[in-house]
Amino acid sequence: MAARNFIQSGRKIVAIGRNFSEHAKELGNAVPKAPFFFLKPTSSYISNGQAIEVPSGCEVHHEVELGVVIGKDGRDIPAKDVDHHIAGYTLALDMTARNLQEIAKKQGLPWSAAKGYDTFTPIGELIPKESIPDTNNVDLSLKIDGVTKQNGNTKDMIFKIPSLVEYVSSIMKLQEGDVILTGTPAGVGPVRPGETVTCELGTKGKIISQLRFPVIERPKKA
């Protein structure tokens, strides 16, 4: 099953923007009236324990998210049928070079550089659907060196997973192994070399996934 090995087999990462109103507000953005998304390269994946790299000149921010792993190809998927196309879920981070993103936003340019550096999508393993029966009640938290920075719940998502999959698949085919990142709660902020980022995903007080990533400077090419 390709979805089980989605980190190797997935063709695209679809990242939903500003899907938590408090996060939109903390960055001075308007709360969206409809979903919008950007794409990230699958080359930005790293697995649990690997290092997040901070490129020279970048202020890199953490954004903890619930990821949806697609298990069955589909286009124009109705919201009522979305569950048939989901293999499971995953815990992920959407790392952002915030200073580059701000420049791009002011100039009306894409966010590809700010979101697409190597190591900018730290991600966990596939979580079976049965482990998360209610995707509208998932706890997401992130700590830096043991200090809590983000602590939210998917109940606060503006657009829920069925409508997100319906919307994205109305534009492009979703393929087995693809991942949709569903947005981040408030509390985003910088990570610096020498720190350690830990994050958790749970439901009803039970921790389902825990990840840990050291932060280093991006190595200079010899």
PyMOL commands that place a pseudoatom at each C-alpha (Angstrom):
pseudoatom trace, name=CA, resn=MET, resi=1, chain=A, elem=C, hetatm=0, pos=[0.000, 0.000, 0.000]
pseudoatom trace, name=CA, resn=ALA, resi=2, chain=A, elem=C, hetatm=0, pos=[1.676, 3.174, -1.212]
pseudoatom trace, name=CA, resn=ALA, resi=3, chain=A, elem=C, hetatm=0, pos=[-0.055, 5.323, 1.392]
pseudoatom trace, name=CA, resn=ARG, resi=4, chain=A, elem=C, hetatm=0, pos=[1.698, 3.437, 4.195]
pseudoatom trace, name=CA, resn=ASN, resi=5, chain=A, elem=C, hetatm=0, pos=[5.011, 4.579, 2.714]
pseudoatom trace, name=CA, resn=PHE, resi=6, chain=A, elem=C, hetatm=0, pos=[3.725, 8.009, 1.747]
pseudoatom trace, name=CA, resn=ILE, resi=7, chain=A, elem=C, hetatm=0, pos=[6.980, 9.788, 2.633]
pseudoatom trace, name=CA, resn=GLN, resi=8, chain=A, elem=C, hetatm=0, pos=[8.684, 7.891, -0.195]
pseudoatom trace, name=CA, resn=SER, resi=9, chain=A, elem=C, hetatm=0, pos=[5.744, 7.507, -2.602]
pseudoatom trace, name=CA, resn=GLY, resi=10, chain=A, elem=C, hetatm=0, pos=[3.690, 10.696, -2.231]
pseudoatom trace, name=CA, resn=ARG, resi=11, chain=A, elem=C, hetatm=0, pos=[3.725, 13.114, -5.157]
pseudoatom trace, name=CA, resn=LYS, resi=12, chain=A, elem=C, hetatm=0, pos=[2.652, 16.329, -3.467]
pseudoatom trace, name=CA, resn=ILE, resi=13, chain=A, elem=C, hetatm=0, pos=[2.066, 18.136, -0.196]
pseudoatom trace, name=CA, resn=VAL, resi=14, chain=A, elem=C, hetatm=0, pos=[-0.992, 20.388, -0.225]
pseudoatom trace, name=CA, resn=ALA, resi=15, chain=A, elem=C, hetatm=0, pos=[-0.810, 22.891, 2.647]
pseudoatom trace, name=CA, resn=ILE, resi=16, chain=A, elem=C, hetatm=0, pos=[-3.953, 24.755, 3.706]
pseudoatom trace, name=CA, resn=GLY, resi=17, chain=A, elem=C, hetatm=0, pos=[-3.321, 28.352, 4.752]
pseudoatom trace, name=CA, resn=ARG, resi=18, chain=A, elem=C, hetatm=0, pos=[-4.864, 30.279, 7.648]
pseudoatom trace, name=CA, resn=ASN, resi=19, chain=A, elem=C, hetatm=0, pos=[-7.309, 27.553, 8.678]
pseudoatom trace, name=CA, resn=PHE, resi=20, chain=A, elem=C, hetatm=0, pos=[-7.297, 28.616, 12.349]
pseudoatom trace, name=CA, resn=SER, resi=21, chain=A, elem=C, hetatm=0, pos=[-8.673, 32.133, 12.847]
pseudoatom trace, name=CA, resn=GLU, resi=22, chain=A, elem=C, hetatm=0, pos=[-6.406, 32.972, 15.800]
pseudoatom trace, name=CA, resn=HIS, resi=23, chain=A, elem=C, hetatm=0, pos=[-3.333, 32.026, 13.762]
pseudoatom trace, name=CA, resn=ALA, resi=24, chain=A, elem=C, hetatm=0, pos=[-4.498, 34.225, 10.879]
pseudoatom trace, name=CA, resn=LYS, resi=25, chain=A, elem=C, hetatm=0, pos=[-4.978, 37.111, 13.297]
pseudoatom trace, name=CA, resn=GLU, resi=26, chain=A, elem=C, hetatm=0, pos=[-1.597, 36.694, 15.017]
pseudoatom trace, name=CA, resn=LEU, resi=27, chain=A, elem=C, hetatm=0, pos=[0.117, 37.279, 11.656]
pseudoatom trace, name=CA, resn=GLY, resi=28, chain=A, elem=C, hetatm=0, pos=[-2.144, 40.191, 10.774]
pseudoatom trace, name=CA, resn=ASN, resi=29, chain=A, elem=C, hetatm=0, pos=[-3.976, 38.283, 8.030]
pseudoatom trace, name=CA, resn=ALA, resi=30, chain=A, elem=C, hetatm=0, pos=[-7.669, 38.381, 7.231]
pseudoatom trace, name=CA, resn=VAL, resi=31, chain=A, elem=C, hetatm=0, pos=[-9.619, 35.255, 8.159]
pseudoatom trace, name=CA, resn=PRO, resi=32, chain=A, elem=C, hetatm=0, pos=[-10.359, 33.503, 4.840]
pseudoatom trace, name=CA, resn=LYS, resi=33, chain=A, elem=C, hetatm=0, pos=[-13.927, 33.129, 3.554]
pseudoatom trace, name=CA, resn=ALA, resi=34, chain=A, elem=C, hetatm=0, pos=[-12.934, 30.105, 1.428]
pseudoatom trace, name=CA, resn=PRO, resi=35, chain=A, elem=C, hetatm=0, pos=[-10.067, 27.600, 1.645]
pseudoatom trace, name=CA, resn=PHE, resi=36, chain=A, elem=C, hetatm=0, pos=[-6.776, 28.388, -0.037]
pseudoatom trace, name=CA, resn=PHE, resi=37, chain=A, elem=C, hetatm=0, pos=[-3.617, 26.354, -0.295]
pseudoatom trace, name=CA, resn=PHE, resi=38, chain=A, elem=C, hetatm=0, pos=[-0.018, 26.254, -1.482]
pseudoatom trace, name=CA, resn=LEU, resi=39, chain=A, elem=C, hetatm=0, pos=[2.157, 23.321, -2.534]
pseudoatom trace, name=CA, resn=LYS, resi=40, chain=A, elem=C, hetatm=0, pos=[5.325, 22.057, -0.877]
pseudoatom trace, name=CA, resn=PRO, resi=41, chain=A, elem=C, hetatm=0, pos=[7.870, 19.660, -2.419]
pseudoatom trace, name=CA, resn=THR, resi=42, chain=A, elem=C, hetatm=0, pos=[8.050, 16.146, -1.040]
pseudoatom trace, name=CA, resn=SER, resi=43, chain=A, elem=C, hetatm=0, pos=[11.840, 16.643, -0.937]
pseudoatom trace, name=CA, resn=SER, resi=44, chain=A, elem=C, hetatm=0, pos=[11.184, 18.785, 2.163]
pseudoatom trace, name=CA, resn=TYR, resi=45, chain=A, elem=C, hetatm=0, pos=[10.151, 15.730, 4.223]
pseudoatom trace, name=CA, resn=ILE, resi=46, chain=A, elem=C, hetatm=0, pos=[12.226, 14.606, 7.185]
pseudoatom trace, name=CA, resn=SER, resi=47, chain=A, elem=C, hetatm=0, pos=[11.336, 11.831, 9.616]
pseudoatom trace, name=CA, resn=ASN, resi=48, chain=A, elem=C, hetatm=0, pos=[11.281, 11.711, 13.400]
pseudoatom trace, name=CA, resn=GLY, resi=49, chain=A, elem=C, hetatm=0, pos=[14.718, 12.420, 14.877]
pseudoatom trace, name=CA, resn=GLN, resi=50, chain=A, elem=C, hetatm=0, pos=[16.218, 14.026, 11.786]
pseudoatom trace, name=CA, resn=ALA, resi=51, chain=A, elem=C, hetatm=0, pos=[17.378, 17.648, 11.965]
pseudoatom trace, name=CA, resn=ILE, resi=52, chain=A, elem=C, hetatm=0, pos=[15.504, 20.759, 10.910]
pseudoatom trace, name=CA, resn=GLU, resi=53, chain=A, elem=C, hetatm=0, pos=[17.947, 23.021, 9.075]
pseudoatom trace, name=CA, resn=VAL, resi=54, chain=A, elem=C, hetatm=0, pos=[17.866, 26.804, 9.418]
pseudoatom trace, name=CA, resn=PRO, resi=55, chain=A, elem=C, hetatm=0, pos=[19.199, 28.378, 6.191]
pseudoatom trace, name=CA, resn=SER, resi=56, chain=A, elem=C, hetatm=0, pos=[21.495, 31.377, 6.480]
pseudoatom trace, name=CA, resn=GLY, resi=57, chain=A, elem=C, hetatm=0, pos=[19.550, 34.629, 6.586]
pseudoatom trace, name=CA, resn=CYS, resi=58, chain=A, elem=C, hetatm=0, pos=[16.196, 32.952, 7.334]
pseudoatom trace, name=CA, resn=GLU, resi=59, chain=A, elem=C, hetatm=0, pos=[13.954, 33.388, 10.367]
pseudoatom trace, name=CA, resn=VAL, resi=60, chain=A, elem=C, hetatm=0, pos=[12.341, 29.958, 10.472]
pseudoatom trace, name=CA, resn=HIS, resi=61, chain=A, elem=C, hetatm=0, pos=[9.015, 29.473, 12.269]
pseudoatom trace, name=CA, resn=HIS, resi=62, chain=A, elem=C, hetatm=0, pos=[7.306, 26.284, 13.468]
pseudoatom trace, name=CA, resn=GLU, resi=63, chain=A, elem=C, hetatm=0, pos=[3.706, 25.383, 12.585]
pseudoatom trace, name=CA, resn=VAL, resi=64, chain=A, elem=C, hetatm=0, pos=[2.325, 22.102, 14.005]
pseudoatom trace, name=CA, resn=GLU, resi=65, chain=A, elem=C, hetatm=0, pos=[-0.439, 20.498, 11.925]
pseudoatom trace, name=CA, resn=LEU, resi=66, chain=A, elem=C, hetatm=0, pos=[-2.678, 17.482, 11.417]
pseudoatom trace, name=CA, resn=GLY, resi=67, chain=A, elem=C, hetatm=0, pos=[-1.916, 15.872, 8.071]
pseudoatom trace, name=CA, resn=VAL, resi=68, chain=A, elem=C, hetatm=0, pos=[-4.391, 13.863, 5.978]
pseudoatom trace, name=CA, resn=VAL, resi=69, chain=A, elem=C, hetatm=0, pos=[-2.836, 10.987, 4.001]
pseudoatom trace, name=CA, resn=ILE, resi=70, chain=A, elem=C, hetatm=0, pos=[-4.686, 10.135, 0.793]
pseudoatom trace, name=CA, resn=GLY, resi=71, chain=A, elem=C, hetatm=0, pos=[-5.241, 6.417, 0.233]
pseudoatom trace, name=CA, resn=LYS, resi=72, chain=A, elem=C, hetatm=0, pos=[-7.251, 6.363, -2.999]
pseudoatom trace, name=CA, resn=ASP, resi=73, chain=A, elem=C, hetatm=0, pos=[-6.947, 8.523, -6.111]
pseudoatom trace, name=CA, resn=GLY, resi=74, chain=A, elem=C, hetatm=0, pos=[-9.818, 10.899, -6.755]
pseudoatom trace, name=CA, resn=ARG, resi=75, chain=A, elem=C, hetatm=0, pos=[-10.932, 14.051, -8.484]
pseudoatom trace, name=CA, resn=ASP, resi=76, chain=A, elem=C, hetatm=0, pos=[-14.065, 16.101, -7.722]
pseudoatom trace, name=CA, resn=ILE, resi=77, chain=A, elem=C, hetatm=0, pos=[-14.587, 14.089, -4.530]
pseudoatom trace, name=CA, resn=PRO, resi=78, chain=A, elem=C, hetatm=0, pos=[-17.893, 14.993, -2.805]
pseudoatom trace, name=CA, resn=ALA, resi=79, chain=A, elem=C, hetatm=0, pos=[-17.586, 15.782, 0.902]
pseudoatom trace, name=CA, resn=LYS, resi=80, chain=A, elem=C, hetatm=0, pos=[-19.804, 12.805, 1.734]
pseudoatom trace, name=CA, resn=ASP, resi=81, chain=A, elem=C, hetatm=0, pos=[-17.352, 10.414, 0.044]
pseudoatom trace, name=CA, resn=VAL, resi=82, chain=A, elem=C, hetatm=0, pos=[-14.106, 11.840, 1.408]
pseudoatom trace, name=CA, resn=ASP, resi=83, chain=A, elem=C, hetatm=0, pos=[-13.606, 9.117, 4.012]
pseudoatom trace, name=CA, resn=HIS, resi=84, chain=A, elem=C, hetatm=0, pos=[-13.274, 6.493, 1.257]
pseudoatom trace, name=CA, resn=HIS, resi=85, chain=A, elem=C, hetatm=0, pos=[-10.224, 8.362, -0.082]
pseudoatom trace, name=CA, resn=ILE, resi=86, chain=A, elem=C, hetatm=0, pos=[-8.364, 8.771, 3.234]
pseudoatom trace, name=CA, resn=ALA, resi=87, chain=A, elem=C, hetatm=0, pos=[-5.792, 6.176, 4.314]
pseudoatom trace, name=CA, resn=GLY, resi=88, chain=A, elem=C, hetatm=0, pos=[-5.107, 7.821, 7.656]
pseudoatom trace, name=CA, resn=TYR, resi=89, chain=A, elem=C, hetatm=0, pos=[-3.503, 10.815, 9.286]
pseudoatom trace, name=CA, resn=THR, resi=90, chain=A, elem=C, hetatm=0, pos=[-0.107, 12.048, 10.421]
pseudoatom trace, name=CA, resn=LEU, resi=91, chain=A, elem=C, hetatm=0, pos=[1.513, 14.614, 12.697]
pseudoatom trace, name=CA, resn=ALA, resi=92, chain=A, elem=C, hetatm=0, pos=[3.504, 17.201, 10.768]
pseudoatom trace, name=CA, resn=LEU, resi=93, chain=A, elem=C, hetatm=0, pos=[5.263, 20.541, 10.923]
pseudoatom trace, name=CA, resn=ASP, resi=94, chain=A, elem=C, hetatm=0, pos=[5.085, 23.191, 8.224]
pseudoatom trace, name=CA, resn=MET, resi=95, chain=A, elem=C, hetatm=0, pos=[8.333, 25.112, 8.653]
pseudoatom trace, name=CA, resn=THR, resi=96, chain=A, elem=C, hetatm=0, pos=[8.319, 28.624, 7.202]
pseudoatom trace, name=CA, resn=ALA, resi=97, chain=A, elem=C, hetatm=0, pos=[11.074, 31.119, 6.442]
pseudoatom trace, name=CA, resn=ARG, resi=98, chain=A, elem=C, hetatm=0, pos=[8.878, 33.905, 7.781]
pseudoatom trace, name=CA, resn=ASN, resi=99, chain=A, elem=C, hetatm=0, pos=[11.032, 36.808, 6.619]
pseudoatom trace, name=CA, resn=LEU, resi=100, chain=A, elem=C, hetatm=0, pos=[11.036, 35.463, 3.063]
pseudoatom trace, name=CA, resn=GLN, resi=101, chain=A, elem=C, hetatm=0, pos=[7.286, 34.875, 3.217]
pseudoatom trace, name=CA, resn=GLU, resi=102, chain=A, elem=C, hetatm=0, pos=[6.658, 38.451, 4.339]
pseudoatom trace, name=CA, resn=ILE, resi=103, chain=A, elem=C, hetatm=0, pos=[8.701, 39.788, 1.423]
pseudoatom trace, name=CA, resn=ALA, resi=104, chain=A, elem=C, hetatm=0, pos=[6.822, 37.541, -1.004]
pseudoatom trace, name=CA, resn=LYS, resi=105, chain=A, elem=C, hetatm=0, pos=[3.448, 38.610, 0.384]
pseudoatom trace, name=CA, resn=LYS, resi=106, chain=A, elem=C, hetatm=0, pos=[4.281, 42.304, 0.014]
pseudoatom trace, name=CA, resn=GLN, resi=107, chain=A, elem=C, hetatm=0, pos=[5.390, 41.747, -3.567]
pseudoatom trace, name=CA, resn=GLY, resi=108, chain=A, elem=C, hetatm=0, pos=[2.470, 39.494, -4.450]
pseudoatom trace, name=CA, resn=LEU, resi=109, chain=A, elem=C, hetatm=0, pos=[4.806, 36.584, -5.168]
pseudoatom trace, name=CA, resn=PRO, resi=110, chain=A, elem=C, hetatm=0, pos=[4.405, 32.836, -4.448]
pseudoatom trace, name=CA, resn=TRP, resi=111, chain=A, elem=C, hetatm=0, pos=[5.561, 31.351, -1.144]
pseudoatom trace, name=CA, resn=SER, resi=112, chain=A, elem=C, hetatm=0, pos=[7.515, 28.456, -2.674]
pseudoatom trace, name=CA, resn=ALA, resi=113, chain=A, elem=C, hetatm=0, pos=[10.935, 29.557, -1.431]
pseudoatom trace, name=CA, resn=ALA, resi=114, chain=A, elem=C, hetatm=0, pos=[9.688, 30.361, 2.085]
pseudoatom trace, name=CA, resn=LYS, resi=115, chain=A, elem=C, hetatm=0, pos=[8.011, 26.962, 2.431]
pseudoatom trace, name=CA, resn=GLY, resi=116, chain=A, elem=C, hetatm=0, pos=[10.092, 24.674, 0.251]
pseudoatom trace, name=CA, resn=TYR, resi=117, chain=A, elem=C, hetatm=0, pos=[13.579, 24.411, 1.747]
pseudoatom trace, name=CA, resn=ASP, resi=118, chain=A, elem=C, hetatm=0, pos=[14.924, 20.942, 2.461]
pseudoatom trace, name=CA, resn=THR, resi=119, chain=A, elem=C, hetatm=0, pos=[13.812, 19.721, 5.934]
pseudoatom trace, name=CA, resn=PHE, resi=120, chain=A, elem=C, hetatm=0, pos=[10.822, 22.126, 5.993]
pseudoatom trace, name=CA, resn=THR, resi=121, chain=A, elem=C, hetatm=0, pos=[8.211, 19.360, 6.374]
pseudoatom trace, name=CA, resn=PRO, resi=122, chain=A, elem=C, hetatm=0, pos=[9.095, 17.262, 9.424]
pseudoatom trace, name=CA, resn=ILE, resi=123, chain=A, elem=C, hetatm=0, pos=[6.508, 14.469, 9.562]
pseudoatom trace, name=CA, resn=GLY, resi=124, chain=A, elem=C, hetatm=0, pos=[5.497, 11.348, 11.438]
pseudoatom trace, name=CA, resn=GLU, resi=125, chain=A, elem=C, hetatm=0, pos=[4.313, 7.924, 10.319]
pseudoatom trace, name=CA, resn=LEU, resi=126, chain=A, elem=C, hetatm=0, pos=[0.858, 7.011, 9.064]
pseudoatom trace, name=CA, resn=ILE, resi=127, chain=A, elem=C, hetatm=0, pos=[-1.774, 6.974, 11.811]
pseudoatom trace, name=CA, resn=PRO, resi=128, chain=A, elem=C, hetatm=0, pos=[-4.617, 4.565, 10.899]
pseudoatom trace, name=CA, resn=LYS, resi=129, chain=A, elem=C, hetatm=0, pos=[-8.040, 6.174, 10.474]
pseudoatom trace, name=CA, resn=GLU, resi=130, chain=A, elem=C, hetatm=0, pos=[-9.426, 4.057, 13.280]
pseudoatom trace, name=CA, resn=SER, resi=131, chain=A, elem=C, hetatm=0, pos=[-7.081, 5.769, 15.759]
pseudoatom trace, name=CA, resn=ILE, resi=132, chain=A, elem=C, hetatm=0, pos=[-8.721, 9.153, 15.113]
pseudoatom trace, name=CA, resn=PRO, resi=133, chain=A, elem=C, hetatm=0, pos=[-12.487, 8.573, 14.898]
pseudoatom trace, name=CA, resn=ASP, resi=134, chain=A, elem=C, hetatm=0, pos=[-13.244, 12.306, 15.262]
pseudoatom trace, name=CA, resn=THR, resi=135, chain=A, elem=C, hetatm=0, pos=[-10.949, 14.617, 13.294]
pseudoatom trace, name=CA, resn=ASN, resi=136, chain=A, elem=C, hetatm=0, pos=[-12.768, 17.607, 14.784]
pseudoatom trace, name=CA, resn=ASN, resi=137, chain=A, elem=C, hetatm=0, pos=[-11.341, 16.846, 18.232]
pseudoatom trace, name=CA, resn=VAL, resi=138, chain=A, elem=C, hetatm=0, pos=[-7.593, 16.363, 17.839]
pseudoatom trace, name=CA, resn=ASP, resi=139, chain=A, elem=C, hetatm=0, pos=[-5.130, 18.017, 20.201]
pseudoatom trace, name=CA, resn=LEU, resi=140, chain=A, elem=C, hetatm=0, pos=[-1.978, 19.502, 18.656]
pseudoatom trace, name=CA, resn=SER, resi=141, chain=A, elem=C, hetatm=0, pos=[0.910, 20.808, 20.738]
pseudoatom trace, name=CA, resn=LEU, resi=142, chain=A, elem=C, hetatm=0, pos=[4.497, 21.899, 20.212]
pseudoatom trace, name=CA, resn=LYS, resi=143, chain=A, elem=C, hetatm=0, pos=[7.342, 22.651, 22.596]
pseudoatom trace, name=CA, resn=ILE, resi=144, chain=A, elem=C, hetatm=0, pos=[10.789, 24.160, 22.152]
pseudoatom trace, name=CA, resn=ASP, resi=145, chain=A, elem=C, hetatm=0, pos=[13.301, 22.909, 24.717]
pseudoatom trace, name=CA, resn=GLY, resi=146, chain=A, elem=C, hetatm=0, pos=[10.369, 21.803, 26.875]
pseudoatom trace, name=CA, resn=VAL, resi=147, chain=A, elem=C, hetatm=0, pos=[8.509, 25.131, 26.773]
pseudoatom trace, name=CA, resn=THR, resi=148, chain=A, elem=C, hetatm=0, pos=[5.018, 24.985, 25.248]
pseudoatom trace, name=CA, resn=LYS, resi=149, chain=A, elem=C, hetatm=0, pos=[4.602, 27.284, 22.255]
pseudoatom trace, name=CA, resn=GLN, resi=150, chain=A, elem=C, hetatm=0, pos=[1.509, 25.891, 20.506]
pseudoatom trace, name=CA, resn=ASN, resi=151, chain=A, elem=C, hetatm=0, pos=[-1.443, 24.120, 22.114]
pseudoatom trace, name=CA, resn=GLY, resi=152, chain=A, elem=C, hetatm=0, pos=[-4.599, 23.849, 20.040]
pseudoatom trace, name=CA, resn=ASN, resi=153, chain=A, elem=C, hetatm=0, pos=[-7.402, 21.584, 18.873]
pseudoatom trace, name=CA, resn=THR, resi=154, chain=A, elem=C, hetatm=0, pos=[-8.806, 20.883, 15.420]
pseudoatom trace, name=CA, resn=LYS, resi=155, chain=A, elem=C, hetatm=0, pos=[-12.266, 21.845, 16.631]
pseudoatom trace, name=CA, resn=ASP, resi=156, chain=A, elem=C, hetatm=0, pos=[-11.112, 25.397, 15.889]
pseudoatom trace, name=CA, resn=MET, resi=157, chain=A, elem=C, hetatm=0, pos=[-10.400, 24.723, 12.205]
pseudoatom trace, name=CA, resn=ILE, resi=158, chain=A, elem=C, hetatm=0, pos=[-12.409, 27.055, 9.975]
pseudoatom trace, name=CA, resn=PHE, resi=159, chain=A, elem=C, hetatm=0, pos=[-12.740, 24.499, 7.173]
pseudoatom trace, name=CA, resn=LYS, resi=160, chain=A, elem=C, hetatm=0, pos=[-13.091, 20.842, 8.171]
pseudoatom trace, name=CA, resn=ILE, resi=161, chain=A, elem=C, hetatm=0, pos=[-11.413, 17.918, 6.439]
pseudoatom trace, name=CA, resn=PRO, resi=162, chain=A, elem=C, hetatm=0, pos=[-14.339, 16.836, 4.192]
pseudoatom trace, name=CA, resn=SER, resi=163, chain=A, elem=C, hetatm=0, pos=[-14.685, 20.318, 2.734]
pseudoatom trace, name=CA, resn=LEU, resi=164, chain=A, elem=C, hetatm=0, pos=[-10.901, 20.659, 2.329]
pseudoatom trace, name=CA, resn=VAL, resi=165, chain=A, elem=C, hetatm=0, pos=[-10.597, 17.407, 0.373]
pseudoatom trace, name=CA, resn=GLU, resi=166, chain=A, elem=C, hetatm=0, pos=[-13.633, 18.308, -1.717]
pseudoatom trace, name=CA, resn=TYR, resi=167, chain=A, elem=C, hetatm=0, pos=[-12.151, 21.724, -2.517]
pseudoatom trace, name=CA, resn=VAL, resi=168, chain=A, elem=C, hetatm=0, pos=[-8.616, 20.580, -3.341]
pseudoatom trace, name=CA, resn=SER, resi=169, chain=A, elem=C, hetatm=0, pos=[-9.857, 17.665, -5.471]
pseudoatom trace, name=CA, resn=SER, resi=170, chain=A, elem=C, hetatm=0, pos=[-12.064, 20.044, -7.451]
pseudoatom trace, name=CA, resn=ILE, resi=171, chain=A, elem=C, hetatm=0, pos=[-8.828, 21.658, -8.694]
pseudoatom trace, name=CA, resn=MET, resi=172, chain=A, elem=C, hetatm=0, pos=[-6.342, 18.796, -8.936]
pseudoatom trace, name=CA, resn=LYS, resi=173, chain=A, elem=C, hetatm=0, pos=[-6.466, 15.028, -8.679]
pseudoatom trace, name=CA, resn=LEU, resi=174, chain=A, elem=C, hetatm=0, pos=[-5.494, 13.744, -5.261]
pseudoatom trace, name=CA, resn=GLN, resi=175, chain=A, elem=C, hetatm=0, pos=[-3.305, 10.666, -5.518]
pseudoatom trace, name=CA, resn=GLU, resi=176, chain=A, elem=C, hetatm=0, pos=[-2.451, 7.865, -3.137]
pseudoatom trace, name=CA, resn=GLY, resi=177, chain=A, elem=C, hetatm=0, pos=[0.321, 9.001, -0.806]
pseudoatom trace, name=CA, resn=ASP, resi=178, chain=A, elem=C, hetatm=0, pos=[-0.416, 12.714, -1.150]
pseudoatom trace, name=CA, resn=VAL, resi=179, chain=A, elem=C, hetatm=0, pos=[-0.658, 14.679, 2.103]
pseudoatom trace, name=CA, resn=ILE, resi=180, chain=A, elem=C, hetatm=0, pos=[-2.943, 17.588, 2.953]
pseudoatom trace, name=CA, resn=LEU, resi=181, chain=A, elem=C, hetatm=0, pos=[-1.682, 19.730, 5.843]
pseudoatom trace, name=CA, resn=THR, resi=182, chain=A, elem=C, hetatm=0, pos=[-4.794, 21.182, 7.461]
pseudoatom trace, name=CA, resn=GLY, resi=183, chain=A, elem=C, hetatm=0, pos=[-3.461, 24.355, 9.101]
pseudoatom trace, name=CA, resn=THR, resi=184, chain=A, elem=C, hetatm=0, pos=[-1.865, 25.385, 12.369]
pseudoatom trace, name=CA, resn=PRO, resi=185, chain=A, elem=C, hetatm=0, pos=[-3.203, 26.816, 15.647]
pseudoatom trace, name=CA, resn=ALA, resi=186, chain=A, elem=C, hetatm=0, pos=[-1.934, 30.080, 17.110]
pseudoatom trace, name=CA, resn=GLY, resi=187, chain=A, elem=C, hetatm=0, pos=[1.463, 30.363, 18.781]
pseudoatom trace, name=CA, resn=VAL, resi=188, chain=A, elem=C, hetatm=0, pos=[3.825, 30.067, 15.836]
pseudoatom trace, name=CA, resn=GLY, resi=189, chain=A, elem=C, hetatm=0, pos=[7.305, 31.450, 16.352]
pseudoatom trace, name=CA, resn=PRO, resi=190, chain=A, elem=C, hetatm=0, pos=[11.015, 31.070, 15.597]
pseudoatom trace, name=CA, resn=VAL, resi=191, chain=A, elem=C, hetatm=0, pos=[13.266, 28.051, 15.985]
pseudoatom trace, name=CA, resn=ARG, resi=192, chain=A, elem=C, hetatm=0, pos=[17.031, 28.458, 16.320]
pseudoatom trace, name=CA, resn=PRO, resi=193, chain=A, elem=C, hetatm=0, pos=[20.032, 26.180, 15.900]
pseudoatom trace, name=CA, resn=GLY, resi=194, chain=A, elem=C, hetatm=0, pos=[20.776, 24.304, 19.104]
pseudoatom trace, name=CA, resn=GLU, resi=195, chain=A, elem=C, hetatm=0, pos=[17.121, 24.028, 20.128]
pseudoatom trace, name=CA, resn=THR, resi=196, chain=A, elem=C, hetatm=0, pos=[14.962, 20.905, 20.107]
pseudoatom trace, name=CA, resn=VAL, resi=197, chain=A, elem=C, hetatm=0, pos=[11.404, 20.902, 18.790]
pseudoatom trace, name=CA, resn=THR, resi=198, chain=A, elem=C, hetatm=0, pos=[8.965, 18.311, 20.133]
pseudoatom trace, name=CA, resn=CYS, resi=199, chain=A, elem=C, hetatm=0, pos=[5.340, 17.939, 19.137]
pseudoatom trace, name=CA, resn=GLU, resi=200, chain=A, elem=C, hetatm=0, pos=[2.387, 15.735, 20.003]
pseudoatom trace, name=CA, resn=LEU, resi=201, chain=A, elem=C, hetatm=0, pos=[-0.941, 14.696, 18.537]
pseudoatom trace, name=CA, resn=GLY, resi=202, chain=A, elem=C, hetatm=0, pos=[-3.642, 13.178, 20.694]
pseudoatom trace, name=CA, resn=THR, resi=203, chain=A, elem=C, hetatm=0, pos=[-7.341, 12.796, 21.262]
pseudoatom trace, name=CA, resn=LYS, resi=204, chain=A, elem=C, hetatm=0, pos=[-9.436, 12.529, 24.405]
pseudoatom trace, name=CA, resn=GLY, resi=205, chain=A, elem=C, hetatm=0, pos=[-6.326, 12.786, 26.562]
pseudoatom trace, name=CA, resn=LYS, resi=206, chain=A, elem=C, hetatm=0, pos=[-4.504, 9.955, 24.783]
pseudoatom trace, name=CA, resn=ILE, resi=207, chain=A, elem=C, hetatm=0, pos=[-1.231, 10.714, 22.990]
pseudoatom trace, name=CA, resn=ILE, resi=208, chain=A, elem=C, hetatm=0, pos=[-1.163, 9.050, 19.567]
pseudoatom trace, name=CA, resn=SER, resi=209, chain=A, elem=C, hetatm=0, pos=[1.991, 10.491, 18.024]
pseudoatom trace, name=CA, resn=GLN, resi=210, chain=A, elem=C, hetatm=0, pos=[5.114, 12.169, 19.425]
pseudoatom trace, name=CA, resn=LEU, resi=211, chain=A, elem=C, hetatm=0, pos=[7.945, 13.618, 17.347]
pseudoatom trace, name=CA, resn=ARG, resi=212, chain=A, elem=C, hetatm=0, pos=[11.323, 15.181, 18.170]
pseudoatom trace, name=CA, resn=PHE, resi=213, chain=A, elem=C, hetatm=0, pos=[13.565, 17.226, 15.885]
pseudoatom trace, name=CA, resn=PRO, resi=214, chain=A, elem=C, hetatm=0, pos=[16.894, 18.897, 16.709]
pseudoatom trace, name=CA, resn=VAL, resi=215, chain=A, elem=C, hetatm=0, pos=[17.506, 22.231, 15.007]
pseudoatom trace, name=CA, resn=ILE, resi=216, chain=A, elem=C, hetatm=0, pos=[20.813, 22.968, 13.276]
pseudoatom trace, name=CA, resn=GLU, resi=217, chain=A, elem=C, hetatm=0, pos=[22.294, 25.487, 10.884]
pseudoatom trace, name=CA, resn=ARG, resi=218, chain=A, elem=C, hetatm=0, pos=[21.964, 24.446, 7.252]
pseudoatom trace, name=CA, resn=PRO, resi=219, chain=A, elem=C, hetatm=0, pos=[25.389, 23.041, 6.334]
pseudoatom trace, name=CA, resn=LYS, resi=220, chain=A, elem=C, hetatm=0, pos=[27.363, 25.080, 3.849]
pseudoatom trace, name=CA, resn=LYS, resi=221, chain=A, elem=C, hetatm=0, pos=[28.347, 23.313, 0.661]
pseudoatom trace, name=CA, resn=ALA, resi=222, chain=A, elem=C, hetatm=0, pos=[32.019, 22.368, 0.702]
for i in range(1, 222): cmd.bond("trace and resi %d" % i, "trace and resi %d" % (i + 1))
show_as sticks, trace
zoom trace
